Amino acid sequence: MTRIALVTGGIRGIGAAISTELSGLGYRVVANYCRQDEIAQKFHKDTGIFVKRFDVSDFHACGKAVDSSAFWPALRLSLTRYNLSSLDVMLSAPKFH
């Protein structure tokens, strides 16, 4: 069964390391980011990990991102085929200032 992980702050630093490790363990990973489009695209190109931009501090943006029609197909998953109703793992790797 395909397992899905969402890593917030998942394109840099510890978040990138977590995203990469989970991907290596066979998870379909979504690495979330908020502002760094160029870094996100490079991360995707280098790792093949799906990246998704949304602000995790905005409740509605989170719901919209996960419910979006682009979220699941981009992971090459069908909710019906895999009988998925939720994420298997969600990790937060926030950026500290």
Biopython code that builds the backbone (N, CA, C, O; Angstrom):
import numpy as np
from Bio.PDB.StructureBuilder import StructureBuilder

atoms = [
    (1, "MET", "N", (0.838, -1.181, 0.000)),
    (1, "MET", "CA", (0.000, 0.000, 0.000)),
    (1, "MET", "C", (0.884, 1.246, 0.000)),
    (1, "MET", "O", (1.883, 1.308, 0.716)),
    (2, "THR", "N", (0.518, 2.205, -0.785)),
    (2, "THR", "CA", (1.257, 3.443, -0.862)),
    (2, "THR", "C", (1.023, 4.280, 0.388)),
    (2, "THR", "O", (-0.118, 4.497, 0.798)),
    (3, "ARG", "N", (2.108, 4.745, 0.985)),
    (3, "ARG", "CA", (2.004, 5.600, 2.159)),
    (3, "ARG", "C", (2.391, 7.016, 1.752)),
    (3, "ARG", "O", (3.308, 7.217, 0.955)),
    (4, "ILE", "N", (1.685, 7.988, 2.305)),
    (4, "ILE", "CA", (1.866, 9.381, 1.916)),
    (4, "ILE", "C", (2.322, 10.192, 3.108)),
    (4, "ILE", "O", (1.783, 10.053, 4.206)),
    (5, "ALA", "N", (3.322, 11.044, 2.892)),
    (5, "ALA", "CA", (3.825, 11.927, 3.932)),
    (5, "ALA", "C", (3.798, 13.365, 3.439)),
    (5, "ALA", "O", (4.178, 13.651, 2.304)),
    (6, "LEU", "N", (3.349, 14.260, 4.294)),
    (6, "LEU", "CA", (3.409, 15.695, 4.040)),
    (6, "LEU", "C", (4.409, 16.277, 5.020)),
    (6, "LEU", "O", (4.260, 16.140, 6.234)),
    (7, "VAL", "N", (5.438, 16.933, 4.480)),
    (7, "VAL", "CA", (6.457, 17.557, 5.324)),
    (7, "VAL", "C", (6.372, 19.052, 5.115)),
    (7, "VAL", "O", (6.714, 19.555, 4.044)),
    (8, "THR", "N", (5.914, 19.772, 6.140)),
    (8, "THR", "CA", (5.856, 21.229, 6.021)),
    (8, "THR", "C", (7.259, 21.770, 6.237)),
    (8, "THR", "O", (8.005, 21.272, 7.080)),
    (9, "GLY", "N", (7.608, 22.788, 5.473)),
    (9, "GLY", "CA", (8.978, 23.288, 5.513)),
    (9, "GLY", "C", (9.932, 22.254, 4.941)),
    (9, "GLY", "O", (11.083, 22.151, 5.364)),
    (10, "GLY", "N", (9.439, 21.489, 3.977)),
    (10, "GLY", "CA", (10.149, 20.309, 3.514)),
    (10, "GLY", "C", (11.143, 20.464, 2.392)),
    (10, "GLY", "O", (11.596, 19.460, 1.841)),
    (11, "ILE", "N", (11.509, 21.699, 2.024)),
    (11, "ILE", "CA", (12.432, 21.857, 0.890)),
    (11, "ILE", "C", (13.827, 22.333, 1.285)),
    (11, "ILE", "O", (14.726, 22.378, 0.445)),
    (12, "ARG", "N", (14.014, 22.690, 2.562)),
    (12, "ARG", "CA", (15.324, 23.189, 2.997)),
    (12, "ARG", "C", (15.678, 22.599, 4.356)),
    (12, "ARG", "O", (14.805, 22.203, 5.128)),
    (13, "GLY", "N", (16.963, 22.550, 4.625)),
    (13, "GLY", "CA", (17.447, 22.149, 5.936)),
    (13, "GLY", "C", (16.946, 20.799, 6.396)),
    (13, "GLY", "O", (16.923, 19.833, 5.633)),
    (14, "ILE", "N", (16.539, 20.746, 7.669)),
    (14, "ILE", "CA", (16.072, 19.488, 8.249)),
    (14, "ILE", "C", (14.828, 18.975, 7.536)),
    (14, "ILE", "O", (14.645, 17.765, 7.407)),
    (15, "GLY", "N", (13.968, 19.885, 7.071)),
    (15, "GLY", "CA", (12.775, 19.468, 6.332)),
    (15, "GLY", "C", (13.128, 18.732, 5.054)),
    (15, "GLY", "O", (12.501, 17.728, 4.715)),
    (16, "ALA", "N", (14.132, 19.229, 4.342)),
    (16, "ALA", "CA", (14.581, 18.563, 3.114)),
    (16, "ALA", "C", (15.170, 17.190, 3.431)),
    (16, "ALA", "O", (14.953, 16.227, 2.695)),
    (17, "ALA", "N", (15.915, 17.111, 4.529)),
    (17, "ALA", "CA", (16.491, 15.826, 4.930)),
    (17, "ALA", "C", (15.392, 14.823, 5.281)),
    (17, "ALA", "O", (15.480, 13.648, 4.924)),
    (18, "ILE", "N", (14.364, 15.289, 5.978)),
    (18, "ILE", "CA", (13.242, 14.416, 6.330)),
    (18, "ILE", "C", (12.499, 13.974, 5.072)),
    (18, "ILE", "O", (12.186, 12.794, 4.911)),
    (19, "SER", "N", (12.218, 14.925, 4.182)),
    (19, "SER", "CA", (11.527, 14.595, 2.926)),
    (19, "SER", "C", (12.292, 13.543, 2.139)),
    (19, "SER", "O", (11.709, 12.575, 1.649)),
    (20, "THR", "N", (13.589, 13.735, 2.022)),
    (20, "THR", "CA", (14.433, 12.816, 1.259)),
    (20, "THR", "C", (14.486, 11.439, 1.916)),
    (20, "THR", "O", (14.423, 10.418, 1.230)),
    (21, "GLU", "N", (14.602, 11.412, 3.236)),
    (21, "GLU", "CA", (14.644, 10.136, 3.955)),
    (21, "GLU", "C", (13.338, 9.363, 3.786)),
    (21, "GLU", "O", (13.352, 8.164, 3.507)),
    (22, "LEU", "N", (12.214, 10.053, 3.955)),
    (22, "LEU", "CA", (10.925, 9.384, 3.798)),
    (22, "LEU", "C", (10.733, 8.866, 2.375)),
    (22, "LEU", "O", (10.206, 7.773, 2.167)),
    (23, "SER", "N", (11.163, 9.657, 1.406)),
    (23, "SER", "CA", (11.076, 9.214, 0.014)),
    (23, "SER", "C", (11.911, 7.947, -0.188)),
    (23, "SER", "O", (11.483, 7.014, -0.866)),
    (24, "GLY", "N", (13.094, 7.927, 0.403)),
    (24, "GLY", "CA", (13.957, 6.755, 0.309)),
    (24, "GLY", "C", (13.367, 5.518, 0.978)),
    (24, "GLY", "O", (13.699, 4.388, 0.619)),
    (25, "LEU", "N", (12.492, 5.741, 1.950)),
    (25, "LEU", "CA", (11.815, 4.636, 2.629)),
    (25, "LEU", "C", (10.554, 4.184, 1.890)),
    (25, "LEU", "O", (9.844, 3.289, 2.348)),
    (26, "GLY", "N", (10.285, 4.812, 0.742)),
    (26, "GLY", "CA", (9.163, 4.381, -0.083)),
    (26, "GLY", "C", (7.887, 5.201, 0.053)),
    (26, "GLY", "O", (6.873, 4.863, -0.558)),
    (27, "TYR", "N", (7.918, 6.258, 0.833)),
    (27, "TYR", "CA", (6.746, 7.121, 0.954)),
    (27, "TYR", "C", (6.611, 8.004, -0.282)),
    (27, "TYR", "O", (7.610, 8.381, -0.895)),
    (28, "ARG", "N", (5.379, 8.330, -0.644)),
    (28, "ARG", "CA", (5.125, 9.401, -1.602)),
    (28, "ARG", "C", (5.113, 10.658, -0.760)),
    (28, "ARG", "O", (4.268, 10.808, 0.122)),
    (29, "VAL", "N", (6.033, 11.556, -1.019)),
    (29, "VAL", "CA", (6.228, 12.727, -0.165)),
    (29, "VAL", "C", (5.756, 13.990, -0.863)),
    (29, "VAL", "O", (5.995, 14.197, -2.053)),
    (30, "VAL", "N", (5.081, 14.827, -0.091)),
    (30, "VAL", "CA", (4.759, 16.189, -0.500)),
    (30, "VAL", "C", (5.578, 17.092, 0.404)),
    (30, "VAL", "O", (5.385, 17.101, 1.620)),
    (31, "ALA", "N", (6.497, 17.857, -0.189)),
    (31, "ALA", "CA", (7.307, 18.804, 0.565)),
    (31, "ALA", "C", (6.667, 20.181, 0.405)),
    (31, "ALA", "O", (6.629, 20.742, -0.690)),
    (32, "ASN", "N", (6.177, 20.700, 1.496)),
    (32, "ASN", "CA", (5.508, 22.000, 1.490)),
    (32, "ASN", "C", (6.531, 23.120, 1.628)),
    (32, "ASN", "O", (7.578, 22.961, 2.256)),
    (33, "TYR", "N", (6.199, 24.253, 1.025)),
    (33, "TYR", "CA", (7.001, 25.467, 1.194)),
    (33, "TYR", "C", (6.068, 26.656, 1.077)),
    (33, "TYR", "O", (4.915, 26.523, 0.666)),
    (34, "CYS", "N", (6.589, 27.834, 1.448)),
    (34, "CYS", "CA", (5.729, 29.017, 1.437)),
    (34, "CYS", "C", (6.175, 30.081, 0.443)),
    (34, "CYS", "O", (5.329, 30.699, -0.204)),
    (35, "ARG", "N", (7.468, 30.312, 0.305)),
    (35, "ARG", "CA", (7.896, 31.459, -0.502)),
    (35, "ARG", "C", (8.964, 31.187, -1.562)),
    (35, "ARG", "O", (9.019, 31.912, -2.555)),
    (36, "GLN", "N", (9.773, 30.218, -1.396)),
    (36, "GLN", "CA", (10.974, 30.066, -2.225)),
    (36, "GLN", "C", (10.722, 29.204, -3.463)),
    (36, "GLN", "O", (11.118, 28.040, -3.503)),
    (37, "ASP", "N", (10.067, 29.775, -4.466)),
    (37, "ASP", "CA", (9.720, 29.005, -5.663)),
    (37, "ASP", "C", (10.935, 28.406, -6.371)),
    (37, "ASP", "O", (10.899, 27.244, -6.777)),
    (38, "GLU", "N", (12.008, 29.181, -6.524)),
    (38, "GLU", "CA", (13.187, 28.675, -7.227)),
    (38, "GLU", "C", (13.835, 27.527, -6.466)),
    (38, "GLU", "O", (14.236, 26.529, -7.065)),
    (39, "ILE", "N", (13.937, 27.664, -5.156)),
    (39, "ILE", "CA", (14.514, 26.602, -4.333)),
    (39, "ILE", "C", (13.633, 25.360, -4.401)),
    (39, "ILE", "O", (14.134, 24.239, -4.493)),
    (40, "ALA", "N", (12.320, 25.566, -4.357)),
    (40, "ALA", "CA", (11.391, 24.435, -4.413)),
    (40, "ALA", "C", (11.518, 23.688, -5.733)),
    (40, "ALA", "O", (11.549, 22.458, -5.746)),
    (41, "GLN", "N", (11.592, 24.408, -6.829)),
    (41, "GLN", "CA", (11.699, 23.747, -8.126)),
    (41, "GLN", "C", (13.020, 23.004, -8.269)),
    (41, "GLN", "O", (13.063, 21.924, -8.858)),
    (42, "LYS", "N", (14.097, 23.573, -7.734)),
    (42, "LYS", "CA", (15.390, 22.884, -7.759)),
    (42, "LYS", "C", (15.326, 21.623, -6.899)),
    (42, "LYS", "O", (15.836, 20.574, -7.295)),
    (43, "PHE", "N", (14.707, 21.719, -5.730)),
    (43, "PHE", "CA", (14.556, 20.557, -4.852)),
    (43, "PHE", "C", (13.783, 19.454, -5.576)),
    (43, "PHE", "O", (14.175, 18.288, -5.540)),
    (44, "HIS", "N", (12.696, 19.826, -6.227)),
    (44, "HIS", "CA", (11.902, 18.847, -6.984)),
    (44, "HIS", "C", (12.736, 18.220, -8.104)),
    (44, "HIS", "O", (12.720, 17.004, -8.293)),
    (45, "LYS", "N", (13.453, 19.051, -8.833)),
    (45, "LYS", "CA", (14.271, 18.553, -9.946)),
    (45, "LYS", "C", (15.360, 17.598, -9.446)),
    (45, "LYS", "O", (15.626, 16.567, -10.063)),
    (46, "ASP", "N", (15.982, 17.954, -8.324)),
    (46, "ASP", "CA", (17.077, 17.141, -7.781)),
    (46, "ASP", "C", (16.599, 15.840, -7.137)),
    (46, "ASP", "O", (17.305, 14.833, -7.177)),
    (47, "THR", "N", (15.405, 15.855, -6.543)),
    (47, "THR", "CA", (14.951, 14.697, -5.757)),
    (47, "THR", "C", (13.775, 13.944, -6.360)),
    (47, "THR", "O", (13.559, 12.775, -6.042)),
    (48, "GLY", "N", (13.017, 14.599, -7.225)),
    (48, "GLY", "CA", (11.795, 14.000, -7.753)),
    (48, "GLY", "C", (10.628, 14.077, -6.787)),
    (48, "GLY", "O", (9.550, 13.557, -7.072)),
    (49, "ILE", "N", (10.834, 14.723, -5.643)),
    (49, "ILE", "CA", (9.786, 14.844, -4.626)),
    (49, "ILE", "C", (8.840, 15.973, -5.016)),
    (49, "ILE", "O", (9.273, 17.060, -5.398)),
    (50, "PHE", "N", (7.542, 15.697, -4.913)),
    (50, "PHE", "CA", (6.514, 16.682, -5.232)),
    (50, "PHE", "C", (6.569, 17.825, -4.224)),
    (50, "PHE", "O", (6.679, 17.593, -3.020)),
    (51, "VAL", "N", (6.493, 19.055, -4.717)),
    (51, "VAL", "CA", (6.481, 20.234, -3.848)),
    (51, "VAL", "C", (5.145, 20.953, -4.002)),
    (51, "VAL", "O", (4.567, 20.987, -5.089)),
    (52, "LYS", "N", (4.670, 21.517, -2.920)),
    (52, "LYS", "CA", (3.377, 22.209, -2.921)),
    (52, "LYS", "C", (3.502, 23.468, -2.088)),
    (52, "LYS", "O", (3.897, 23.424, -0.923)),
    (53, "ARG", "N", (3.157, 24.601, -2.705)),
    (53, "ARG", "CA", (3.241, 25.882, -2.015)),
    (53, "ARG", "C", (1.914, 26.216, -1.340)),
    (53, "ARG", "O", (0.873, 26.282, -1.993)),
    (54, "PHE", "N", (1.964, 26.425, -0.033)),
    (54, "PHE", "CA", (0.849, 26.989, 0.725)),
    (54, "PHE", "C", (1.347, 27.391, 2.098)),
    (54, "PHE", "O", (2.342, 26.865, 2.597)),
    (55, "ASP", "N", (0.637, 28.332, 2.697)),
    (55, "ASP", "CA", (1.008, 28.889, 3.993)),
    (55, "ASP", "C", (0.373, 28.056, 5.093)),
    (55, "ASP", "O", (-0.846, 28.073, 5.261)),
    (56, "VAL", "N", (1.193, 27.326, 5.846)),
    (56, "VAL", "CA", (0.655, 26.446, 6.879)),
    (56, "VAL", "C", (0.071, 27.198, 8.066)),
    (56, "VAL", "O", (-0.592, 26.598, 8.912)),
    (57, "SER", "N", (0.308, 28.508, 8.140)),
    (57, "SER", "CA", (-0.294, 29.289, 9.225)),
    (57, "SER", "C", (-1.717, 29.723, 8.882)),
    (57, "SER", "O", (-2.404, 30.322, 9.709)),
    (58, "ASP", "N", (-2.157, 29.419, 7.659)),
    (58, "ASP", "CA", (-3.501, 29.784, 7.202)),
    (58, "ASP", "C", (-4.340, 28.507, 7.085)),
    (58, "ASP", "O", (-4.154, 27.710, 6.166)),
    (59, "PHE", "N", (-5.259, 28.329, 8.027)),
    (59, "PHE", "CA", (-6.092, 27.126, 8.095)),
    (59, "PHE", "C", (-6.784, 26.834, 6.769)),
    (59, "PHE", "O", (-6.775, 25.695, 6.303)),
    (60, "HIS", "N", (-7.379, 27.848, 6.162)),
    (60, "HIS", "CA", (-8.118, 27.648, 4.915)),
    (60, "HIS", "C", (-7.188, 27.300, 3.751)),
    (60, "HIS", "O", (-7.547, 26.508, 2.880)),
    (61, "ALA", "N", (-6.005, 27.889, 3.741)),
    (61, "ALA", "CA", (-5.042, 27.572, 2.683)),
    (61, "ALA", "C", (-4.608, 26.110, 2.773)),
    (61, "ALA", "O", (-4.418, 25.452, 1.750)),
    (62, "CYS", "N", (-4.453, 25.604, 3.991)),
    (62, "CYS", "CA", (-4.079, 24.194, 4.180)),
    (62, "CYS", "C", (-5.166, 23.274, 3.644)),
    (62, "CYS", "O", (-4.884, 22.331, 2.903)),
    (63, "GLY", "N", (-6.401, 23.550, 4.019)),
    (63, "GLY", "CA", (-7.510, 22.732, 3.541)),
    (63, "GLY", "C", (-7.632, 22.769, 2.036)),
    (63, "GLY", "O", (-7.850, 21.743, 1.392)),
    (64, "LYS", "N", (-7.491, 23.958, 1.479)),
    (64, "LYS", "CA", (-7.601, 24.111, 0.030)),
    (64, "LYS", "C", (-6.472, 23.365, -0.683)),
    (64, "LYS", "O", (-6.695, 22.734, -1.717)),
    (65, "ALA", "N", (-5.279, 23.437, -0.137)),
    (65, "ALA", "CA", (-4.135, 22.771, -0.763)),
    (65, "ALA", "C", (-4.314, 21.263, -0.794)),
    (65, "ALA", "O", (-4.082, 20.630, -1.824)),
    (66, "VAL", "N", (-4.723, 20.686, 0.321)),
    (66, "VAL", "CA", (-4.871, 19.233, 0.393)),
    (66, "VAL", "C", (-6.089, 18.763, -0.393)),
    (66, "VAL", "O", (-6.084, 17.654, -0.928)),
    (67, "ASP", "N", (-7.126, 19.583, -0.472)),
    (67, "ASP", "CA", (-8.321, 19.211, -1.219)),
    (67, "ASP", "C", (-8.221, 19.512, -2.708)),
    (67, "ASP", "O", (-9.095, 19.116, -3.479)),
    (68, "SER", "N", (-7.167, 20.208, -3.121)),
    (68, "SER", "CA", (-7.072, 20.643, -4.513)),
    (68, "SER", "C", (-6.962, 19.450, -5.459)),
    (68, "SER", "O", (-6.398, 18.410, -5.120)),
    (69, "SER", "N", (-7.507, 19.630, -6.629)),
    (69, "SER", "CA", (-7.479, 18.560, -7.629)),
    (69, "SER", "C", (-6.060, 18.271, -8.091)),
    (69, "SER", "O", (-5.803, 17.205, -8.649)),
    (70, "ALA", "N", (-5.130, 19.200, -7.871)),
    (70, "ALA", "CA", (-3.749, 18.988, -8.302)),
    (70, "ALA", "C", (-2.930, 18.205, -7.281)),
    (70, "ALA", "O", (-1.874, 17.671, -7.617)),
    (71, "PHE", "N", (-3.401, 18.132, -6.052)),
    (71, "PHE", "CA", (-2.601, 17.522, -4.982)),
    (71, "PHE", "C", (-2.386, 16.030, -5.195)),
    (71, "PHE", "O", (-1.242, 15.583, -5.278)),
    (72, "TRP", "N", (-3.444, 15.260, -5.285)),
    (72, "TRP", "CA", (-3.326, 13.806, -5.374)),
    (72, "TRP", "C", (-2.830, 13.327, -6.735)),
    (72, "TRP", "O", (-1.943, 12.474, -6.769)),
    (73, "PRO", "N", (-3.349, 13.825, -7.864)),
    (73, "PRO", "CA", (-2.831, 13.343, -9.157)),
    (73, "PRO", "C", (-1.347, 13.614, -9.331)),
    (73, "PRO", "O", (-0.652, 12.844, -9.994)),
    (74, "ALA", "N", (-0.853, 14.690, -8.749)),
    (74, "ALA", "CA", (0.570, 14.989, -8.876)),
    (74, "ALA", "C", (1.421, 13.936, -8.179)),
    (74, "ALA", "O", (2.585, 13.738, -8.527)),
    (75, "LEU", "N", (0.845, 13.274, -7.210)),
    (75, "LEU", "CA", (1.547, 12.172, -6.536)),
    (75, "LEU", "C", (1.359, 10.852, -7.277)),
    (75, "LEU", "O", (1.834, 9.807, -6.833)),
    (76, "ARG", "N", (0.664, 10.911, -8.404)),
    (76, "ARG", "CA", (0.352, 9.725, -9.202)),
    (76, "ARG", "C", (-0.491, 8.733, -8.407)),
    (76, "ARG", "O", (-0.289, 7.521, -8.470)),
    (77, "LEU", "N", (-1.426, 9.278, -7.669)),
    (77, "LEU", "CA", (-2.293, 8.449, -6.847)),
    (77, "LEU", "C", (-3.744, 8.704, -7.185)),
    (77, "LEU", "O", (-4.127, 9.800, -7.596)),
    (78, "SER", "N", (-4.518, 7.700, -7.009)),
    (78, "SER", "CA", (-5.956, 7.827, -7.123)),
    (78, "SER", "C", (-6.540, 7.441, -5.775)),
    (78, "SER", "O", (-6.303, 6.336, -5.285)),
    (79, "LEU", "N", (-7.299, 8.344, -5.177)),
    (79, "LEU", "CA", (-7.884, 8.041, -3.877)),
    (79, "LEU", "C", (-8.753, 6.799, -3.937)),
    (79, "LEU", "O", (-8.777, 6.011, -2.991)),
    (80, "THR", "N", (-9.462, 6.619, -5.029)),
    (80, "THR", "CA", (-10.330, 5.446, -5.169)),
    (80, "THR", "C", (-9.497, 4.177, -5.307)),
    (80, "THR", "O", (-9.772, 3.174, -4.649)),
    (81, "ARG", "N", (-8.492, 4.223, -6.153)),
    (81, "ARG", "CA", (-7.671, 3.041, -6.393)),
    (81, "ARG", "C", (-6.959, 2.567, -5.134)),
    (81, "ARG", "O", (-6.892, 1.368, -4.863)),
    (82, "TYR", "N", (-6.428, 3.514, -4.367)),
    (82, "TYR", "CA", (-5.675, 3.144, -3.183)),
    (82, "TYR", "C", (-6.499, 3.216, -1.902)),
    (82, "TYR", "O", (-5.987, 2.938, -0.817)),
    (83, "ASN", "N", (-7.774, 3.587, -2.022)),
    (83, "ASN", "CA", (-8.651, 3.698, -0.865)),
    (83, "ASN", "C", (-8.033, 4.574, 0.218)),
    (83, "ASN", "O", (-7.995, 4.207, 1.392)),
    (84, "LEU", "N", (-7.554, 5.731, -0.201)),
    (84, "LEU", "CA", (-6.905, 6.646, 0.731)),
    (84, "LEU", "C", (-7.892, 7.702, 1.191)),
    (84, "LEU", "O", (-8.654, 8.244, 0.391)),
    (85, "SER", "N", (-7.875, 7.986, 2.455)),
    (85, "SER", "CA", (-8.733, 9.043, 2.963)),
    (85, "SER", "C", (-7.941, 10.083, 3.723)),
    (85, "SER", "O", (-8.482, 11.128, 4.085)),
    (86, "SER", "N", (-6.671, 9.818, 3.973)),
    (86, "SER", "CA", (-5.877, 10.775, 4.727)),
    (86, "SER", "C", (-4.393, 10.533, 4.487)),
    (86, "SER", "O", (-3.995, 9.565, 3.840)),
    (87, "LEU", "N", (-3.607, 11.423, 5.018)),
    (87, "LEU", "CA", (-2.160, 11.260, 4.979)),
    (87, "LEU", "C", (-1.756, 10.229, 6.019)),
    (87, "LEU", "O", (-2.423, 10.075, 7.043)),
    (88, "ASP", "N", (-0.667, 9.527, 5.757)),
    (88, "ASP", "CA", (-0.147, 8.569, 6.724)),
    (88, "ASP", "C", (0.779, 9.247, 7.726)),
    (88, "ASP", "O", (0.807, 8.876, 8.899)),
    (89, "VAL", "N", (1.535, 10.239, 7.264)),
    (89, "VAL", "CA", (2.499, 10.935, 8.107)),
    (89, "VAL", "C", (2.448, 12.419, 7.787)),
    (89, "VAL", "O", (2.382, 12.807, 6.621)),
    (90, "MET", "N", (2.479, 13.247, 8.821)),
    (90, "MET", "CA", (2.631, 14.681, 8.638)),
    (90, "MET", "C", (3.669, 15.163, 9.630)),
    (90, "MET", "O", (3.533, 14.985, 10.840)),
    (91, "LEU", "N", (4.711, 15.778, 9.091)),
    (91, "LEU", "CA", (5.806, 16.305, 9.918)),
    (91, "LEU", "C", (5.955, 17.788, 9.652)),
    (91, "LEU", "O", (5.809, 18.251, 8.522)),
    (92, "SER", "N", (6.244, 18.512, 10.693)),
    (92, "SER", "CA", (6.452, 19.949, 10.568)),
    (92, "SER", "C", (7.912, 20.258, 10.828)),
    (92, "SER", "O", (8.454, 19.919, 11.880)),
    (93, "ALA", "N", (8.542, 20.903, 9.864)),
    (93, "ALA", "CA", (9.930, 21.330, 10.001)),
    (93, "ALA", "C", (9.974, 22.840, 9.786)),
    (93, "ALA", "O", (10.440, 23.301, 8.744)),
    (94, "PRO", "N", (9.496, 23.613, 10.758)),
    (94, "PRO", "CA", (9.372, 25.054, 10.575)),
    (94, "PRO", "C", (10.723, 25.760, 10.531)),
    (94, "PRO", "O", (11.716, 25.281, 11.080)),
    (95, "LYS", "N", (10.732, 26.881, 9.880)),
    (95, "LYS", "CA", (11.918, 27.716, 9.820)),
    (95, "LYS", "C", (11.915, 28.610, 11.060)),
    (95, "LYS", "O", (10.929, 29.286, 11.352)),
    (96, "PHE", "N", (13.016, 28.600, 11.767)),
    (96, "PHE", "CA", (13.135, 29.468, 12.938)),
    (96, "PHE", "C", (13.921, 30.700, 12.561)),
    (96, "PHE", "O", (14.897, 30.614, 11.815)),
    (97, "HIS", "N", (13.508, 31.846, 13.068)),
    (97, "HIS", "CA", (14.206, 33.107, 12.763)),
    (97, "HIS", "C", (15.057, 33.522, 13.941)),
    (97, "HIS", "O", (15.724, 34.556, 13.887)),
]
sb = StructureBuilder()
sb.init_structure("model")
sb.init_model(0)
sb.init_chain("A")
sb.init_seg("    ")
for serial, (resi, resn, name, xyz) in enumerate(atoms, 1):
    if name == "N":
        sb.init_residue(resn, " ", resi, " ")
    sb.init_atom(name, np.array(xyz, "f"), 0.0, 1.0, " ", f" {name:<3s}", serial, name[0])
structure = sb.get_structure()
